[in-house]
Every structure is written in structure tokens, then in C-alpha cells.
């Protein structure tokens, strides 16, 4: 049985080019880049070149040291939020969305427990941010706005350009951060163009075909952000700890490889996504594509199947070698329904039955055909066990349809 991996929003397979680029720094060039002798200088140069390459990919002009290497997006997010808070201890108001990844949401909740006032902005039924609510929440004394660029569960894209501009028009002193973990490598990001009002941007390597264990944080020059990881002088005295050279080089190589045909890759992913959605809607009754009316990542489909549980569908897919997800990999151990889908007011009859398929450059149309050949039967079998489903007529029982209407 061949494996179909359709959970690329959780993690991606490292590119062969990225693996090859890191190997010398695990074998022959293993020196500490901060050391003073000649072999270490070459390692330090490799880190410097990688920093320049990542900065170019994001449209950063001027000093490449505006790129800070971290261990992951979670560290980058913590650094941005707590670093901003330490730089402005007199400011206590933060704005975020109700559908952020736990790497932002849980930090904001922790900050609320430590005396900060946090405004959680809602979304509509398509997963789009309520802009009017966002504008009302902005204040002259707001410390920070942190908004994800693209949602990890639904793929819905927030208008970061507009949100950052509105923030700076309210007060230039309000810092704007975006978690771009799902969008870097999939969407255009130009920090000196459309994202010129963004002060800080986070992302992680393992979402874009680099290894796990490497992330980055862009901090625009002049942005007040205090050191979060205290220790040595590394990363311009902004993050203590010896640099993870092999992974830094691998991240740079992955971005360089992706940059060769971003538009072609986007179109490939969109074709896979759109074909899958059309076939699932054709073959499975009583489903909904969450966020389908909004701008979305080209690779992401989040489908809710009424009257069955997501865990059962995942097990059924896994039996056929298909890897998918019921939402964020960071919350997959929880039996609670997705906070993203709850914020979107997905009906009670469907909120537990969500499956996310997310593709990468390594997926093919044959993978889509395999999913379409398996998933409808998995759903049919599970629905025969549901007290809400009438198998003889392949539809909900009358009382169940009433539940759908009440919760829509």
C-alpha cells in the first residue's frame, strides 16, 4: 500500500537540496561559527550568506541582520510578543484574532493572566476577520497587534497589508506582528512592498521543506523588541545560544529552491485542491468546505462532514495509507472541537467532523484520485453507525435536519 501524505500544513518532507546543503555542516564544517580560527570563519560566512538569502526571499532591503534565526515559529512568536512587551512595559493592550494558532493564542492568554488586556477579534462564517471589530479595538495606547497571515486549519488568508496600514494610521507607535508560518513559500511576501507596515514576521522551516528545528523572525530595524533568549552574544545579542548552522543553511536552500517557480507551484497546488473539493462535494452529501468563500491558501481544504466524528474519519483514511488531519497538529490530542470552526459558527452537527487535507509540491493528481476513491466510502460506513443518519435513504433523519437548521 502506497502512502498518500496530505498533511503538509502539519509538516513537510525536507527537500533533497536542503538535506544535501546541510550535510557538510554535520560532517566536515562542524565548527562553532563564533570561534576565532579559520575553519570556523567559513562556517560563520555560511550563516551570514544564509541570512542574506532569507532576507532576499522576504523582500528585506538593507541590513540582513533584521532576520533573527530561532528554533521554530513558536519561539519566534514568543520572542515577538514578550520582546515587545518588555520594550514597552507601560503599554498593556494587545489585539489578536480568535482563530490564531496556539503558538499565538496561548501566549496571549498567558499575557492576559499577567495583567495584559487582550482583544480577541472574531471572524465571520467564512473565516474572514471582522474588520469593523478590529478597527474599534485599536487604541492609541495599544502595544501590539498580532494577526496570522493564513489560517493553518482552513487556509483563509487575512488582509495583512490593510490591517497593518490601519494600525499604523491609528498610531505609528503600535507594533504590528504577523505569524506567517503557513504562508511563507506559498504566498507573495514583500516586507519592503505590500508588507512595509509589518514590524515583525514569524515563520518555521519545517512548513516549507526545511528540517524541523529551525525558524526565523524578521524584526524591522528600529522596532523595539527586547531579548527573549538571554545568554551569549549570538544573533547580534538578540538570542543566546550557538547557531544551528546545518538547519540555517537548509532553510536558506529550501527557500532558494522554492523561489525558482513559486507561481507554478501555487497553480499546481490550487489544481489539486480545487479538484479534490469538487469531487468530494459531488460524491458525499451533507458536507461543507470551510472558508470556501474567502481567499485561501492554494494547498488547503478543510471539509466538515455532518453527523460523524473527525477521529473516525482519520482512522478510516489511515487504514488506506492516507495521512490527513482534523486541524492543528499542536492540538490533535484534544477531543475539543476546533476553536477555529467554533469561531466560524460551524453547525454543531459538523464541528466535530472536520478533516483538513493540505498538499505540497510532492503531491500529484493520483493522490487526489486515491483520496476520492477512499474517503466517500469511509464516510458512508461511519454514517451507518450514526443515530442521526438514515442509511436506507442516504440522508439525515428528520430530527437531525432540524438540528442542522437550528445551529446554522
DRENKEMAR-838396 format. One record per residue (C-alpha): x, y, z. Coordinates in steps of 0.2 Angstrom, whole numbers, plus 5000, padded with zeros to 4 digits. Example, Ala and Ser with C-alpha at 12.3 -4.5 7.8 and 13.67 -1.06 7.14 Angstrom:
<recs>
506249785039
506849955036
</recs>
This chain:
<recs>
500050005000
500750174995
500750325006
499750475002
500350615013
499150765013
499550845030
500850975024
500151115035
500751005050
502550975042
503350945025
504650825018
506350915018
506950955000
508350844994
509351004990
509051065008
509750905015
511250905004
511651085009
511651045027
512750885027
514450975026
514051065042
513650905051
515250815044
516750925040
516251105043
515551075061
516451215069
515651345080
515351505070
515851615084
517651545086
519151645080
520151515070
520051505051
518951345049
517651425060
517651585049
517051485034
515551425045
515151605051
515151655032
513951515028
512751585042
512951765035
512551705017
511051615023
510451765032
510651875016
509751735006
508251735018
508151925019
508151925000
506651804999
505651915010
506052075001
507052145015
508252285010
509652355019
510452255034
510152065033
510352065052
508452105053
508251925051
508451835068
508651645067
507651545080
507251365083
505451375077
503951485074
503351465092
505051535098
504851675085
503151715091
503551715109
505051825106
504051955096
502651965109
503651965125
505052065117
503852195113
503052195130
504752215138
505252355127
503652455132
503152405150
501952545151
500852485137
499652335142
498452315127
498652185113
497552145099
497451975090
496151865082
495151725089
495751595077
497651615079
498751455080
499151405099
500851475097
500051655097
498351615106
499151535121
500451665123
499151805123
498151705136
499751695147
499951885144
498151915150
498551815166
499951935168
499052095168
498852125149
497252175141
496952065126
495652095112
495251935103
494451995086
493151875079
492851805061
491351785051
490651615044
491951615030
493351635042
493751815037
494251945051
492852065056
493752225051
492552335059
492852255076
494652265073
494652455070
493552485085
494852385096
496352495091
496852625103
498252755104
499052655119
498952485111
500552395112
500452265099
499352195085
499752015081
498751935067
499151775057
499351795038
498551625034
497551515045
498351345047
496651245048
495651325035
496951415024
495951585025
497051725022
496951885032
497252055023
498852095032
499352235021
497752335026
497752285044
499552345046
499152505037
497652545048
498652505063
500052625058
498752765053
497952745071
499752765079
501452735071
502052685089
500852525088
501952375084
501252255071
501752075070
501151935059
501351745061
501651695043
502151515046
500851445034
501151575020
502951595018
503351495002
501551494997
501051674995
502051834990
502851925004
503752085001
504252175018
504852325008
503252324997
501552275002
502152225020
503052385023
502052425038
502452255046
503652275060
503952085064
503551925055
503751745061
503951585051
504651405053
505651305041
504851135043
503251205035
504251245018
505351085016
506751135028
507051025043
506151035060
507151145072
507451305063
506351465062
506551645059
505951815065
506051975055
506252125066
506252285056
507752395060
507152525074
505752415081
505852405100
506052215104
507052165120
508052005120
507051855124
508351715125
509651785136
511451705136
512851735124
513151865110
512451765096
511251845083
511852015087
511551995105
509651965102
509651775105
510951675116
511451505110
512651435097
511851445080
511051285072
512151305057
511651155047
509751195049
510051385045
510951335029
509551205025
508251345027
509051455015
509251325002
507451275004
506851455001
508051474987
507351314978
505551364981
505851544974
506351464957
504451444952
503351504965
501951544953
502051374945
501951284962
500451394968
499551344952
499951154954
499351164972
497751254968
497351124954
497550984967
496451074980
495051134968
494950954960
494850874977
493450994983
492450974968
492550784969
492150774987
490650894985
490050784971
490250614980
489750654998
488150735003
487950855018
489750925018
490451095018
492051175013
492551285027
493151455021
492751425003
492051605000
493651685007
495451704999
496351545005
498051465003
498151364987
498551204995
497251195009
495551115010
494551105027
492950995025
491650965038
490650815036
488950825045
488450685058
490150595061
491750625071
493350685063
494350555073
493450405065
493750485048
495650495051
495750315057
494750265041
495950365030
497450295039
496950115036
497150155017
498850245020
498150425018
498850555030
497750695034
497250805050
495750865060
496551035062
498151095070
499450965074
499851055090
498051025097
497750845089
497750765106
496250865111
494450805110
493850985110
493151045093
494251165084
494251345091
494351405073
492751315067
491851365083
492351555079
491651525062
490051465069
490151295060
488551205065
488551085080
488150935068
489850965058
491051055070
491750885076
491850815059
493150915051
494650855040
496050955033
496950905018
498451005014
499650974999
501451014994
502451004978
502650824981
500850784979
500050734962
498350714955
498550524958
498550574976
496850664974
496150514965
496650404979
495850514992
494250524982
494250344979
494350304998
493550455008
491750435002
491650255007
492450295024
491050425027
489750305021
490250175033
490450295048
488750365044
487850195046
488450205064
487750375067
486050395076
485750545066
485850465049
484650365038
485650245028
484250175018
483950355011
485750415012
485150575021
484950635039
483450585049
482150725050
482550775068
484450785063
484050905049
483151015061
484751015072
485651075057
484451225054
484451275072
486351285073
486651365056
</recs>
